[in-house]
Amino acid sequence: MTTPFWCLLVAVLIPYGLAGLGGYHKHRQFGSVDNRSPREQAASLTGTGARVVAAQKNAWEALPVFGAAVLVAHAAGADPRLSAVAAVVFVIARVLHAGFYVGDLAPLRSLAFLVAFGCSLWLFGLAAVASSSP
């Protein structure tokens, strides 16, 4: 499995890790996790718990773009070394994004988002270069 594919697997796991952290905050704030209406309970979280839920939602939103970028770069035969760098930087930025979101560090969160999104665009760019090469 290539480095970008491993990074895609890690990116898939990020929202699940945040879901676990969200469960901790639900239990802490409400005394239990409401498994019958988990989304309603999540919507009632405040403070750090609410930011965990927001970070999880954002992680899900970033995943399809990154997944498509990894697959397109691979299919186009993009430079494997540069693709690996872009994918690793994406994962680092997304992990930092989650930490900054939970820690209420909005400017750093936005920067991490932009870096990660830029890495997805970079992968698409690498695919474009590879597919236009003779």
KAMO-V490002 format. One record per residue. PHI is phi in whole degrees, 0 to 359 (NA if undefined). OMEGA is omega as a letter, one per 20 degrees, with the letter a starting at -180 (NA if undefined). NEAR is the number of other C-alpha atoms within 12 Angstrom. Layout:
BEGIN
PHI:OMEGA:NEAR + PHI:OMEGA:NEAR
END
This chain:
BEGIN
NA:a:11 + 283:r:20 + 302:r:23 + 300:r:36 + 292:r:27 + 298:r:20 + 296:r:33 + 297:r:34 + 299:r:22 + 298:r:25 + 298:r:38 + 294:a:27 + 281:a:21 + 303:a:34 + 296:r:29 + 290:r:22 + 299:r:24 + 292:r:34 + 297:r:31 + 298:r:19 + 295:r:28 + 297:r:38 + 298:r:30 + 301:a:24 + 290:r:30 + 297:a:32 + 297:a:20 + 293:a:17 + 279:a:21 + 250:r:19 + 89:r:12 + 196:r:18 + 255:r:25 + 276:a:21 + 279:r:13 + 277:a:10 + 224:a:13 + 295:a:20 + 288:r:20 + 295:r:15 + 295:r:25 + 299:r:34 + 294:r:21 + 270:r:22 + 295:r:26 + 233:r:20 + 60:a:21 + 301:r:29 + 300:r:32 + 295:r:31 + 290:r:32 + 298:r:37 + 298:r:37 + 295:r:32 + 296:r:37 + 296:r:35 + 300:r:25 + 293:r:31 + 296:r:38 + 296:a:25 + 293:a:20 + 283:a:36 + 298:a:29 + 297:r:19 + 295:r:27 + 295:r:39 + 301:r:32 + 297:a:23 + 297:r:37 + 298:a:43 + 292:r:26 + 294:r:30 + 298:r:36 + 296:a:31 + 297:a:20 + 279:a:24 + 76:r:24 + 298:r:30 + 309:a:28 + 294:a:24 + 292:r:18 + 291:r:26 + 297:r:40 + 295:r:30 + 298:a:25 + 300:a:36 + 292:r:43 + 294:r:31 + 296:r:32 + 303:a:42 + 297:r:39 + 300:a:25 + 297:a:33 + 289:r:45 + 294:r:33 + 297:r:29 + 304:a:40 + 298:r:42 + 297:r:30 + 293:r:25 + 296:a:34 + 297:a:29 + 279:r:20 + 62:r:22 + 251:a:18 + 303:a:19 + 298:r:14 + 292:r:21 + 301:r:27 + 297:r:23 + 297:r:20 + 298:r:30 + 301:a:32 + 296:r:22 + 297:a:27 + 296:r:36 + 297:r:33 + 299:r:25 + 294:r:35 + 297:r:40 + 296:r:27 + 299:r:31 + 299:r:41 + 297:r:33 + 296:r:26 + 299:r:33 + 295:a:28 + 297:r:21 + 296:a:20 + 296:a:22 + 281:r:18 + 264:r:12 + 285:a:12 + 292:NA:5
END
